Amino acid sequence: MATRPSTTTRPPQPPPHPTELFTERLLLVLSGQKPVHWAAPHITHTTFDDLARLAELAPLTVNGLRPTVHRIGHYEPRPGVYEVFARIGAGPALRALAFRLHLGEDQKWRCTAVEVGAPAP
């Protein structure tokens, strides 16, 4: 007699939080893994220029190591706005990533500010 495969189903996973999605998007762009225009639909015009300048420096890559997200946190100053901070590691080096998200009238999240901090030399 053959055994039947398990028919247990897993409950559907909730979609990732916007702060998690945008942290990953920005990490890919700021580490040189994706071009800036890949994130363009999710970035406001003035922030796109800032992101393009930052991306040229690939600030989240250290000695060719691929960065990983260590921690994400956020603050919601008002509904539809998140101020996000993330700790990004590449080997022993840590970088700070901060950005702001706004929920548009079209119900899509867009990044309206981005900054990367590095340790002092």
N, C-alpha and C positions, 0 to 999 in steps of 0.2 A: 504494500500500500504506500503510495507516494504522499509525502507531506505537502501541505499547502502553504504557500507563502503567507506571512503575517499580513493581516488586513487592517492592522491598527493604523489610524491616520493621526498625523500630528496636527495640533491646532494651528491655524494660520498665524504667522508671525506678524506683529504690527510693523508698519513701514518704519524705516529709520527716521529718527528725529532730524529736522532740517539742519540743526547744528552739526550733527554727525556727517550728513551728506556734504555740507559745504566745507567742513574740515578736510574731508578726503579730496574734494575737488581742488581746494587751494593747495593742499600738500602735493598733489600730482603736478600742478602748474609750477609751484615755487621750488620744486625739486628737479624740474626739467623733464619730467616723464610725459607731460602733455603740453601742447602749445597753448599759449594764452587764449587764442581764438576759440579753443575747445570749450572754455568756460564762459565765453562772451554772452550767451543768452541769459546767464544767471548773475551778471555783473552790471551795475549802472555805468553810464558813460564815463564819468569822472573817475570812478574807481577802476575802470578798465585801464585807464592810462597809468594809474598808480601801480596796478598789478603788473602791467607790462614792464615798467621800470624795475620793479622788484624781481620779476622773473628772469630778467637778464643776468642777475647776480646769482641765481639759483641758491638763495640763502638757506634752504632747508637741506641741502646736500653737504656733507662734510667728508672730505677725502674719498669721494666716490661712493660712499655708503648710502644705501637707500633708507630714507627716513621712515619712522613709524610713529603713530600717534600713541602717546603715553597717557594722556588725560585730556578730557574735554569738560569744560564747565560753561555755564551761561547765566546771564541775568536778564530778566525781562522787565525793562523800565516801564513799558506799557504794552498792552495787547498788540500783537503784530510786529513787535520789535524785539530782537535778541542781540545782546552784546555778548560775544563769545570769546573765550580764551582757550588755548590748547597748548599742551606741552608736547613738543615734537623732538624725538631723539634720533640721532644717527651715530651709531657706535656710542662712545662715552659722552658725546656732545649733546647738549640740550638747547633748544631754541624755543622762544615764545612766539606764538601766532595769535593775533587778536583780530577780530573782524566783527562787523555789524550786519545784521540781516533785517530786512523790512519785508513785510507781506504786502504785496501790491493789490490794487483793486481787482486785478485779474486772478487773485488768490495764488499767485506764484511768489516764491521767496527770491529775493535778490540781495546780493552783497553790495553794501553801500560804503564800506570802508574796510581797509585791510592794512595791517602793520605786522612786521616781523622784528623781533628783538633778538639780538645775539649777545653772548657774554662779552664783557669788556675785555679788550686785548691785554 
